[in-house]
Amino acid sequence: MLSVRMQRDQGLGPLVLLILFGGYVLPSSESSDYSEAEVLPDSFPSAPAEPLPEFLLEPEDAFIVKNRPVQLRCRASPATQIYFKCNGEWVNQNDHVTRESLDQITGLVVREVDISVSRTQVEELFGLEDYWCQCVAWSSAGTTKSNRAYVRIAYLRKNFEQEPLGREVRLEQEVLLQCRPPEGMPVAEVDWLKNEDVIDPSQDSNFLITIDHDLIIKQARLSDTANYTCVARNVVAKRRSSTATLIVYVDGGWTEWAKWSACGTECTHWRSRECQAPPPRNGGKHCSGSMMESKNCTEGLCARTVAPGMGVAVYAGLVGALLLCVILVLCVGVLAYRRRCRHLHGDITDSSSALTAAFHPGNYKPPRQDNPHPLHPSAPPDLTATAGAFRGPLFSLQQGVNDSPHKIPMTTSPLLDPLPSLKIKVYNSSTFSSLELPADICSGDGEILSLKSVGTVGREREYHSHTLSREPGLSTSATLGNLGGRLTIPNTGVSLLVPPGTIPQGKFYEMYLIINKWDKTTLPSEGSQTVLSPVVSCGPTGMLLNRPVVLTLPHCAQLDTPTPDWTLTLKSQTHQGAWEEVLTVGEETLSSPCYLQLEEECCHVLMEQLGTYGLVGQSSPPQPACKRLQLALFAPRAPCLSLDYSLRIYCIHDTPHALKEVLDLERSLGGVLLEDPKPLLFKDSYHNLRLSIHDIPHTHWRSKLLAKYQEIPFYHIWSGSQRPLHCTFSLERASLAVSQLTCKICVRQVEGEGQIFQLHTDIQETLPPHSPLPSGGTCLPSSQVGPYAFRLPDSIRQKICASLDAPSARGCDWRLLARSLGFDRYLNYFATKPSPTGVLLDLWEACHQGDADLVSLATALEEMGKSEVLVVMTTDGDC
């Protein structure tokens, strides 16, 4: 077979006709030597097909430093020709330097071409696009294009956008020295100098250089007193910031007082101390107070120097002091005797010391408890346990002089049904009588509220001293891997977000999320602290996490005040069962293991260690804090076949979990919710919660309550560690024919806010099931695995991270995104992560669970001017 190929020579001259004959190349002039009479064979051996050119070397990005041109080079094989094209135009062939060789292995032609790009060529380019070039190689099979290589003019501005400032700090204080390097191309690299020595955080873990080039000293040491300089450099130049002098000072402290000196002739002796524990250093404050102390002495040498007449005065004083001591002892003895007699005359036949110890009169205001663990299981039994043992109404029969005879205090344990009357006999010195009281006060039965565990976590390898129980509606689990997922306990507000990449590739864990029952795990509230969230366990504990997970907890702190009224603390439980503080909001440091994002009704905790967590808080002076409570009114399910009828009012936290727990409890006991719960702000003011019933139609109904109102002690509500608190109003109708009930129930904090229930019901009419919680069809699924758990597609996430992770000289990076989303309370937490933007997006996913449309995120990116990312979201997402 005869084949013909036309080819230009290297100089792009006239075409040369090549004739391939049996694999040999013949010029067209030689073809005339063959006679037309010669007979050619029908076929000849075919030549192997030549492949497309393959680039062995592609041009690379380059920077023009000052006026020195840059060289771009490419190499391809097989290639008959190679030319450069820059910004869409062919480079003149005279500007190419071409070299040709033969590959000894393949026998193919290897062609290499160089061009030179000058500063003038780059500066002459108009438009927004950078100057670029690419190679185009030819072979008989076709053409191949290389990647684009960008040529930019390198520069580095002189002035730093932000320079470090000198400071004086206390010993062991965290220090932040900020540095924003000058704008440059390429972006400048930053080093920190300490007294002209380069700081290497890998050699000294007390130093940390963030992705924004800030220098953080975790705990200032005396040796860290030095001059610090930020150095920026690129291929053009090196710039030094102004030097910041850091002084680490130590305030002085006293040593112990020396022993008293001997009593001198002036009737005085003295002692001294030194400011050496530690001594003040580097400008630290000197110890406040006196170095010497002296006082009179009346022993030994001073006896003979007493002035005339002074001895009588001294002895008179001593005798007076002795008489005063004797009188005090007698008073204490009399009081103790009278108190013992009063206890003997006021005995109760049903013996229990808890009757007088656990219940208080209605106007009783308990003092704040300073016991560090008042609600810990090792503490004395609480009121609910005491009340449950008696199965009846328990209250104190001792009233003070100012106590109203119409107030009957109550326990904190729920009374779910009217209990039989309890006869209590009261003895005193003048009368002997027996008083029978009905069981219509707020007492309780511990056994009824003790919901039994229906299952345990059998497959989890936990090291807790107790077993975590999984109860229906209070737990969820799923097997998760590298793609991540989300665990949600429906209708509780509790969820756990496991971002993609959290679990190492190839690993799978059965992860769980459990809300602990009140009788299983008690979160202690120290002093005036109050529990604000459910206690939640997530696991398995001890598993290795590549990035933080996000635990969402509902809380009941009122946060809409203009000034912060709360000091909020996240606590976790150790394997031994003790509780320890993890972080206090607003006091985070680099050593804090978590970050807490606070919202009005919930908080989101970024953590890298799974375990058991809960949120507590206390008032931040001078304003008292408020807790959000809910008041829920329940009644027996109709029809009522008895003359007795009871109304139960629960006082619970304003969280979905607390309401769900009460609804489940009442459902099991045959109770129905009469109307939607009412909100109540409960103030940290020591005042009790008072409940009363009014406007009962006395012709058909009567109340069994002897007192005008009932009260729940302040601390029982404020501590938040008690099981659900409620009161019962027991009524009796005149006959079975009476079915209509109309009354008012008032609930208010003394000298505080309150609510009124206007009740008008037919106790024989079957009410439809009523629940303020979302129906099963609208609640979120308990577990979502893989990409379905996240609103933001992985492709969009990666492009946003690539665009914002690198620090921008103008600050248009992940820091601005954090401010736009409201996640900028402590930016150093995100700065220490490999991808700050990725962690911010994880937190955004958790904050927008259920309504995570991309509009809010797209709006933030649009305000930042990130139009290229916005285009990607519009194309790949559905915002």
Rosetta blueprint (number, residue, H / E / L):
1 M L
2 L E
3 S E
4 V E
5 R E
6 M E
7 Q E
8 R E
9 D L
10 Q L
11 G L
12 L L
13 G L
14 P L
15 L E
16 V E
17 L E
18 L E
19 I E
20 L E
21 F E
22 G L
23 G L
24 Y E
25 V E
26 L E
27 P E
28 S L
29 S L
30 E H
31 S H
32 S H
33 D H
34 Y L
35 S L
36 E L
37 A L
38 E L
39 V L
40 L L
41 P L
42 D L
43 S L
44 F L
45 P L
46 S L
47 A L
48 P L
49 A L
50 E L
51 P L
52 L L
53 P L
54 E E
55 F E
56 L E
57 L E
58 E L
59 P L
60 E L
61 D L
62 A E
63 F E
64 I E
65 V L
66 K L
67 N L
68 R L
69 P L
70 V E
71 Q E
72 L E
73 R E
74 C E
75 R E
76 A E
77 S E
78 P L
79 A L
80 T L
81 Q E
82 I E
83 Y E
84 F E
85 K E
86 C E
87 N L
88 G L
89 E E
90 W E
91 V L
92 N L
93 Q H
94 N H
95 D H
96 H L
97 V E
98 T E
99 R E
100 E E
101 S E
102 L E
103 D L
104 Q L
105 I L
106 T L
107 G L
108 L L
109 V E
110 V E
111 R E
112 E E
113 V E
114 D E
115 I E
116 S E
117 V E
118 S L
119 R H
120 T H
121 Q H
122 V H
123 E H
124 E L
125 L L
126 F L
127 G L
128 L L
129 E L
130 D L
131 Y E
132 W E
133 C E
134 Q E
135 C E
136 V E
137 A E
138 W E
139 S E
140 S L
141 A L
142 G E
143 T E
144 T E
145 K E
146 S L
147 N L
148 R L
149 A E
150 Y E
151 V E
152 R E
153 I E
154 A L
155 Y E
156 L E
157 R L
158 K L
159 N L
160 F L
161 E L
162 Q E
163 E L
164 P L
165 L L
166 G L
167 R E
168 E E
169 V E
170 R E
171 L L
172 E L
173 Q L
174 E L
175 V E
176 L E
177 L E
178 Q L
179 C L
180 R E
181 P L
182 P L
183 E L
184 G E
185 M E
186 P L
187 V L
188 A L
189 E E
190 V E
191 D E
192 W E
193 L E
194 K E
195 N L
196 E L
197 D E
198 V E
199 I L
200 D L
201 P L
202 S L
203 Q L
204 D L
205 S L
206 N L
207 F E
208 L E
209 I E
210 T L
211 I L
212 D L
213 H L
214 D L
215 L E
216 I E
217 I E
218 K L
219 Q L
220 A L
221 R L
222 L H
223 S H
224 D H
225 T L
226 A E
227 N E
228 Y E
229 T E
230 C E
231 V E
232 A E
233 R E
234 N L
235 V L
236 V L
237 A L
238 K E
239 R E
240 R E
241 S L
242 S L
243 T L
244 A E
245 T E
246 L E
247 I E
248 V E
249 Y E
250 V E
251 D L
252 G L
253 G L
254 W L
255 T L
256 E L
257 W L
258 A L
259 K L
260 W L
261 S L
262 A L
263 C L
264 G L
265 T L
266 E L
267 C L
268 T E
269 H E
270 W E
271 R E
272 S E
273 R L
274 E L
275 C L
276 Q L
277 A L
278 P L
279 P L
280 P L
281 R E
282 N L
283 G L
284 G L
285 K L
286 H L
287 C L
288 S L
289 G L
290 S L
291 M L
292 M E
293 E E
294 S E
295 K E
296 N E
297 C L
298 T L
299 E L
300 G H
301 L H
302 C H
303 A H
304 R H
305 T H
306 V L
307 A L
308 P L
309 G L
310 M H
311 G H
312 V H
313 A H
314 V H
315 Y H
316 A H
317 G H
318 L H
319 V H
320 G H
321 A H
322 L H
323 L H
324 L H
325 C H
326 V H
327 I H
328 L H
329 V H
330 L H
331 C H
332 V H
333 G H
334 V H
335 L H
336 A H
337 Y H
338 R H
339 R H
340 R H
341 C H
342 R H
343 H H
344 L H
345 H H
346 G L
347 D L
348 I L
349 T L
350 D L
351 S L
352 S L
353 S L
354 A H
355 L H
356 T H
357 A H
358 A L
359 F L
360 H L
361 P L
362 G L
363 N L
364 Y L
365 K L
366 P L
367 P L
368 R L
369 Q L
370 D L
371 N L
372 P L
373 H L
374 P L
375 L L
376 H L
377 P L
378 S L
379 A L
380 P L
381 P L
382 D L
383 L H
384 T H
385 A H
386 T H
387 A H
388 G H
389 A H
390 F H
391 R L
392 G L
393 P L
394 L L
395 F L
396 S L
397 L L
398 Q L
399 Q L
400 G L
401 V L
402 N L
403 D L
404 S L
405 P L
406 H L
407 K E
408 I L
409 P L
410 M L
411 T L
412 T L
413 S L
414 P L
415 L L
416 L L
417 D L
418 P L
419 L E
420 P E
421 S E
422 L E
423 K E
424 I E
425 K E
426 V E
427 Y E
428 N L
429 S L
430 S L
431 T L
432 F E
433 S E
434 S E
435 L E
436 E E
437 L E
438 P E
439 A E
440 D L
441 I L
442 C L
443 S L
444 G L
445 D L
446 G H
447 E H
448 I H
449 L H
450 S L
451 L L
452 K L
453 S L
454 V L
455 G L
456 T E
457 V L
458 G L
459 R L
460 E L
461 R L
462 E L
463 Y L
464 H L
465 S L
466 H L
467 T L
468 L L
469 S E
470 R L
471 E L
472 P L
473 G L
474 L L
475 S E
476 T E
477 S E
478 A E
479 T E
480 L E
481 G L
482 N L
483 L L
484 G L
485 G E
486 R E
487 L E
488 T E
489 I E
490 P L
491 N L
492 T L
493 G L
494 V E
495 S E
496 L E
497 L E
498 V E
499 P L
500 P L
501 G L
502 T L
503 I L
504 P L
505 Q L
506 G L
507 K L
508 F L
509 Y E
510 E E
511 M E
512 Y E
513 L E
514 I E
515 I E
516 N L
517 K L
518 W L
519 D L
520 K L
521 T L
522 T L
523 L L
524 P L
525 S L
526 E L
527 G L
528 S L
529 Q L
530 T E
531 V E
532 L L
533 S L
534 P L
535 V L
536 V E
537 S E
538 C E
539 G E
540 P L
541 T L
542 G L
543 M L
544 L L
545 L L
546 N L
547 R L
548 P L
549 V E
550 V E
551 L E
552 T E
553 L E
554 P E
555 H L
556 C L
557 A E
558 Q L
559 L L
560 D L
561 T L
562 P L
563 T L
564 P L
565 D L
566 W E
567 T E
568 L E
569 T E
570 L E
571 K E
572 S E
573 Q E
574 T L
575 H L
576 Q L
577 G L
578 A L
579 W E
580 E E
581 E E
582 V E
583 L E
584 T E
585 V L
586 G L
587 E L
588 E L
589 T L
590 L L
591 S L
592 S L
593 P L
594 C E
595 Y E
596 L E
597 Q E
598 L E
599 E L
600 E L
601 E L
602 C E
603 C E
604 H E
605 V E
606 L E
607 M E
608 E L
609 Q L
610 L L
611 G L
612 T E
613 Y E
614 G E
615 L E
616 V E
617 G E
618 Q E
619 S E
620 S L
621 P L
622 P L
623 Q L
624 P L
625 A L
626 C E
627 K E
628 R E
629 L E
630 Q E
631 L E
632 A E
633 L E
634 F E
635 A E
636 P E
637 R L
638 A L
639 P L
640 C L
641 L L
642 S L
643 L L
644 D E
645 Y E
646 S E
647 L E
648 R E
649 I E
650 Y E
651 C E
652 I E
653 H E
654 D L
655 T L
656 P H
657 H H
658 A H
659 L H
660 K H
661 E H
662 V H
663 L H
664 D H
665 L H
666 E H
667 R H
668 S H
669 L H
670 G L
671 G E
672 V E
673 L E
674 L L
675 E L
676 D L
677 P L
678 K E
679 P E
680 L E
681 L E
682 F E
683 K E
684 D L
685 S L
686 Y L
687 H L
688 N L
689 L E
690 R E
691 L E
692 S E
693 I E
694 H E
695 D L
696 I L
697 P L
698 H L
699 T L
700 H L
701 W E
702 R E
703 S E
704 K L
705 L L
706 L L
707 A L
708 K L
709 Y E
710 Q E
711 E E
712 I E
713 P L
714 F H
715 Y H
716 H H
717 I H
718 W H
719 S H
720 G L
721 S L
722 Q L
723 R L
724 P L
725 L E
726 H E
727 C E
728 T E
729 F E
730 S E
731 L E
732 E E
733 R E
734 A L
735 S L
736 L L
737 A L
738 V L
739 S L
740 Q E
741 L E
742 T E
743 C E
744 K E
745 I E
746 C E
747 V E
748 R E
749 Q E
750 V L
751 E L
752 G L
753 E L
754 G E
755 Q E
756 I E
757 F E
758 Q E
759 L E
760 H E
761 T E
762 D E
763 I L
764 Q L
765 E L
766 T L
767 L L
768 P L
769 P L
770 H L
771 S L
772 P L
773 L L
774 P L
775 S L
776 G L
777 G L
778 T L
779 C L
780 L L
781 P L
782 S L
783 S E
784 Q E
785 V E
786 G H
787 P H
788 Y H
789 A H
790 F L
791 R L
792 L L
793 P L
794 D H
795 S H
796 I H
797 R H
798 Q H
799 K H
800 I H
801 C H
802 A H
803 S H
804 L H
805 D L
806 A L
807 P L
808 S L
809 A L
810 R L
811 G L
812 C L
813 D L
814 W H
815 R H
816 L H
817 L H
818 A H
819 R H
820 S H
821 L H
822 G L
823 F L
824 D L
825 R L
826 Y L
827 L H
828 N H
829 Y H
830 F H
831 A H
832 T L
833 K L
834 P L
835 S L
836 P H
837 T H
838 G H
839 V H
840 L H
841 L H
842 D H
843 L H
844 W H
845 E H
846 A H
847 C H
848 H L
849 Q L
850 G L
851 D L
852 A L
853 D L
854 L L
855 V H
856 S H
857 L H
858 A H
859 T H
860 A H
861 L H
862 E H
863 E H
864 M H
865 G L
866 K L
867 S H
868 E H
869 V H
870 L H
871 V H
872 V H
873 M H
874 T H
875 T H
876 D H
877 G L
878 D L
879 C L
